[in-house]
Every structure is written in C-alpha cells, then in structure tokens.
Amino acid sequence: MKIVTYNVNGLRPRIQQYGSLLKLLDSLDADIICFQETKLSKHDLRADLVRAEGYESFFSCCTRSSDRGRSSGYSGVATFCRVKSAFMSNEVALPISAEEGFTGLLATSKGYEPRKEKCPSIAEGLECFSRDELLKVDSEGRCLITDHGHFVLFNLYGPRAVQDDSERIQFKLTFFKILERRWECLMHQGRRIIIVGDLNIAPAAIDRCDAEPDFEKNVFRQWFRSLQVQNGGRLLDIFRAKHPDRKGAYTCWSQSTGAEEFNYGSRIDHILSARSCLHGEETQEGHDFVTCNVAECDILMQFQRWKPGNTPRWKGGRSIKLEGSDHVPVYMSLVEIPEVLQHSTPPLSTRYHPQVFGSQTLVSMFTRRQTTEQVISEESESPQIPSQEDFLSTPEKYGSRACQTSVLSSQSNANILPCIATKKKARLGQGSQLTLNSFFQKRAHRSETSSSSFADSKLCQTDISYSQIEPDGVPSAADESGASKDCRSSAIDNNQHKCQLDVCNSDKEKRKVALQEWQRIQQLMQNSVPLCKGHQEPCVPRVVKKSGPNLGRRFYACARAEGPSSNPEANCGYFKWAAVLKSKGKGK
C-alpha cells in the first residue's frame, strides 16, 4: 500500500495542469492520496472536482470567513482512496468510517446524511475544551480522519503563524493541543494512528535552509520533537527514521523568490506514525512500525516546479510561468498489510454529497437552459438585415427599422462600417479611458475628449440618418430626377468618406500619443531602477504586503533567485526603498 501527502496549493489549478482529476490522481500512483490546501468551499464541490473513476473521496472545507480578508475557501483538505469496489469491499484503502474535522462538532462530521442527534457530541477526550473553542479551530477545513481498520489516518493542514501575529500563534497552539489530546485518546484505546500532511513546522535545523542558531527553540518545533519516540513521545517521523542524516531534503519553497532554483526551502510536509507494528509484537526486539511495515518513505522531487534546464530568473526566466504547487508530495510504502472485513463506503464520501449526487444534475440543467434562453433572447433582439432584393419586392414585410438597416447594407460597407465603429467607440469612451495618456490627464480633459468623441459620433449618425431618408435604389414619394439622386448620393459618399478619414486620423494620432507616453514611462522606469551591489544587475520592484507602517510601500531587491549566501549565483540580498514622489503643496 502506498500513501501520499501533497499540498496542492489549490486543487483547481492542479486539475487544470494535468487535464483532469483522474490524471492528477493517477500521476501519484497511490492507494491513499491526501491533499491539503484545496481552496474549495462546499459550494465548489462539483463532480469534476471531487469525483474520479476508481476513487472514493472525502472533503473538509473551510466554513467560516477570516477576519483577515480570507474567503471561506482558503484552506481545505481532501482524501482520495483508490478502490476496486465502493460496496462490500475488504480493501484496506476504503475507509470503514470517516470524519470531517477532529472535534466531532461539525454538522457533517460523520457524513452528509441528516444526523439523528440535535446537537453533535464532542469527541471523546476533548470534554475539557469549550464548544466555542473546539468549533473555532475545527471550522477552517484542516482535518479529515479516516479509519482503515489497521490504522486511523489523520489528513492535516496545520495553521501558519508568523512571529508577530499573536492571534494566529494562539490559534495554532490551541489547534495542535486539541489534536494531540485526540491522538492520545485513540492510542489509549489501542488504535494505531498515522498522521500525514502539511503541518507548517520544520522540526529541526536540518529541515530548514536558513536555520538560525536558536531555530530549534521555537515553541512549535519543541512541541513537534516532544512527540517523537527518541524524546519520550509515541510517534515516529517516518522520513527521518529512513533518512536520518539527509540534508537538503525539502518539501516547500517560496514562490515569490524562486527559491526552488537553489533548493532553498524547508521540510514541513510530514508522515508520522505510532510505533507499534501490525504484527502486534511491539515488545519484542526489532519489532516496530518502520522496521516491519514501512518499505520506503521519500520525497517525490519530480513534482517540483523548477526543472533542470529552466532559464534562470535573471536571464529572462522570470517571465516563464512555472506550473505546479510550491510543495512536492511525500510518500510512504507499506508492506504486509492484511485485508479487513467487508464494508462499504462511509456516508462522508462525496458520492453522497447533495451537490454531487442527485440535485447537482437538476441545478446544472436549469443553469444551462437559462443561459441558452438568454442567448436566444439576445439574438432575437438584434435586427435581421434583409437583402435589397427582398426589401424591394416586399417592403411592407419589414418595418421602418428594417428599412433603415436594409439601406445600410445596400450601401458601401467600406464607408458605413467605420462610422458605426466610431459611434460604438464613442459610447464606450464616455465611461472608460481609451488611451494610456488619459491616465495622466486631468478629469476636465477627459470630459473634453468625451464631448469630442460624442460630436464625431453625431456627425456619423447624421450621415447615416440622412442616407436613410432617401436611400439609393428605393423609390421616394415624390418622383425626383436622376440628376438629383446622383447629386444626393455623391454628397452622402463625400460625407461618409470624410468621416472615415477623420476616424483613421484620430486613431493614428491616439496610437502615436500612447506609444510616445509608454516609451517615456519605460525610459523613466529604466533610469530609476538601481543595480544590485552583488551582481550589478537591474533590480526588481516589489511592494510591501505585510500590514504595518510600510504597507503598500515600494522597494527594489536583487532579481536573482533566493539561495544560500555562500552561493555567488544566488540573490545577493540587495534592498533599497523606492523614492517617494511628493505632491506639490499649496504652501508651507
């Protein structure tokens, strides 16, 4: 059996990258696949995102909006189980039971079927915590629990907390404190637990590229190491048990700094397990889970975004889009796993989700029908242009509007269409800025431009309406002479030709002004960009996004990818604040 954990950094883009959910799952070639950071809300659980042939899936989504501007779909975890049969199966990969969250308080903690009890009960071992405290840590879609008989699997996405964010630090402490209590309760019952996922903790200095001397004094790292067997705990870090001295074994890299290029990352995606082996002979010498049941545990580096041969950032690679997550998967292969008693898919499976099973078909059908009706309605409102022959034979069949449209089509398209385009462009120009130069003009200039465009459109509109009064080829009420018609037709052609020339000249002038303005801006930006001290190369502009006094302030930094300071090819660390343009005041 193979178990994979993978922070996908958004399930939608990963599905789009591989072409389908099934292809994404098959690329991992595992029996149990645990995704983190799916970034899906419950309303997003459609069949194409959650269902794949040969797999049973279980999802937990964030159900509350963050007070920091995050949407309700900013986290989320999902577990996919590859099975031959979803019913009456003895496969270990198919869970016997499944639970959303880890407190027992979520409305769908056991499944999508209506719960019999009015108020969900707190999970065993968590009675010492308040309901509000439990619901707060369990409402961000960070945990899925699946019971596979021989072991209970926790799929986790640990919270991230920066150093100066006391609120999230407390949230993260509470999250892991409650989880640890749940683990202890299960192990006290004799259950074997396996914990996989992005815990957002690099436990030791060997697991981080830029570890400071006091790196391991962090409270979360100390808590993580306290769980391990070598420190008196009951869990094993499976990767470190298999590769105790491997350096540079990272699973996550910063996207913004291109740290993958120099493998400048951290190991925060883990697989942990209780010590006992499946033989049930923990007390005997040489019997433990890693020795008896773990064939291999490693990092799937082939899923890394940065590939050998990619163009470096400072040589034009910055403009190349790298596909993939900022994490890579970690896998564990198990051996000697006996089958379990026959069982069926738990109610939490997405096959029973209301939006996937049953009601989704009706909703999507009505949605498509509404879209089709809107298209038909729009098409019916657009005028049908009769041919000149049809119009002349049966003019009463078409109204005055059709008459005007027919006249337009009977005249030279080369003369009329530019006027129509100008009229349409003028309408858009009244509510939008059409040129780059307009960004640097005062509001009054914009009004003048709009008025000018409106005047041009009125001119074209007058020409069109004049041609519609006595269209060429349509007998008028008064019998005019051929010479009179020729004069009028010539006047119309002259006006239309003049309108066309005015439009062309106006467009050329606008394009010329825009090009000059853009060249001026590029030159200004090029002259103001400093060179980094380490490589004497143009820096890249960036903006401070962290809340504080410098929020929104621009600065310049070395353009190269982040890497170890010992590597001269890596980012030199150059930094410079951008000059602040002071507006002219009325007086001191």
Disulfide bonds with the S-S distance in Angstrom:
Cys460-Cys499 2.34
